[in-house]
Structures are given as C-alpha cells and as structure tokens.
Amino acid sequence: MNVALVTGASSGIGLHAARALARNGWTVYAAARRLDRMAELESDGVRTFAMDVTDEGSMTAGVQRILEAEGRLDLLVNNAGYGSYGALETVPLDMARDQFEVNVFGAARLIQLVLPTMRAQRSGRIINVSSVGGVMYEPLGSWYHATKFALEGLSDSLRVELESFGIDVVLVQPGPILTEWSTIARSALLESTTGTAYEGAGRSAHRAMESADRPGRGARPETVAQIVLRAAEAERPRTRYPAGRGARTIMMARRVLPDRAFDALLRRVYA
C-alpha cells in the first residue's frame, strides 16, 4: 500500500487532499500545527500528528514516525504555507523571513528528510503546492510571490536532479480558492498598510482579493484536492497542474502578455 505525508492538513487544500488520498486507498499521515483541527480526518483512517514546518525536531520526528511504522514513504505533499501581504517598505523583515521559513525552507527540509528513503526505494513523488502566484505578481504581494517563485525554481531544478532515482517532482498551482488562506492574507494586508503611504493601495487590493473569493469565482479546496490525487496517481505526471477556476487563464495571460501590458491589467484590477 502506498504511503503519503500531507502537510498543512488542518484545513483547506491539505485537509481535503489527505481525505481524497485515504479514500482512494492510500495510507495517509496528515500533519499540521493544529492537531485538533484534523480530528475529522480520523473517520477516513488518516493518521494525524502535530508538526511545525519551522521546527527541525518536529519535522525529523514526524518523518521518522512514519518510516518506523510503515518502512517506506511514497508521496510527500508539501502543502503547508500562508500568504502575508503588504508593502515591501513597511513589512518587517522578520515577518518576511517567517514566510520564507514556512513556504520554502520548511518544504525544502522535509524533502531532504524523505529523499534518502525514496532514493533507496528507487521511487517516490513530491508534490509541492505552489500557486498561480509563482508565475504572476501583484502589488503589495512581493514577499508572498517571492516565496512562490522560489518554490517553483526549487521544484524545477529538483525535478531534473532526482529523475535518475525514479522520483517525480510535481507542482500544483491553485488560483483563487475559497479557504481561510485568503482571509488571513487580507487581514495582514490591511494591518500592514493602515496608517502608511500605502493605505489607499491596501484598501484597493483588499477589495480585489475579496471579490476574487466570492462564490462562483474562487474554487473549492475539494477541487484542488482531486488534482493533487490525480498528480499523485498518474503513471507519468505532468510537471505542473493549474488548479481551480481561472488558474489557466491567469497563467496564460502572464505567458502571452508583455510585462508592461500585464502591469496595466493589474492596475485596472486593483484600481
């Protein structure tokens, strides 16, 4: 039986991805800081435990726990992450570093921890949950987009690096999703711009982000979870899976529009 580890599984995409994998026959270990938020997964046979992807001991113990119980690990879904928005000028560097610790270095450290086992197996799959924000950009989102651009570059390099060991590296790139992620991001945006020279821009960006999350615009996390499942089980997975309503359109626009034209599009959206 295939064994999977899913991080950030206390809500949203991670929770539904863990459930989808378990219901499709995987042995699933779900990890997050908030253990109580994962209680509902137990009815699907998911093993849950607390993990902080900014804590070395927590990550090492979590991976070791799985290997001692199962003797193998076939899939790592790096889903833990968050978005903190604000003007680069006013966001404290400590907050920027925290976002990199979770979105990039936590994912990278877990990959380091699972690779010896996957190499020994001569098989394995790593799914990094990125974002359309890894190929596009937004005003007041410089630090968040920097983390996702970094995760994209890391994944591309790693895909070639690990190919000879039989290990696949896949990116899932959600567009706007109806989860608490956006609520947290919007709150951080207002908090970091209120009372600064960027307050007006912050309010405009808040309205644009709020509009994207209305029902009928943003996709449900279950939709992305099904794409994670598809990427996990494909015999020869694609390198990238855009996920959710509008994701392909956004990525196509970024691909075909010159930078200045895309800048102008953003000015209209965030006016």
Order of alpha helices (4+ residues) and beta strands (2+ residues): beta-alpha-beta-beta-alpha-beta-alpha-alpha-beta-alpha-beta-alpha-alpha-alpha-beta-alpha-alpha
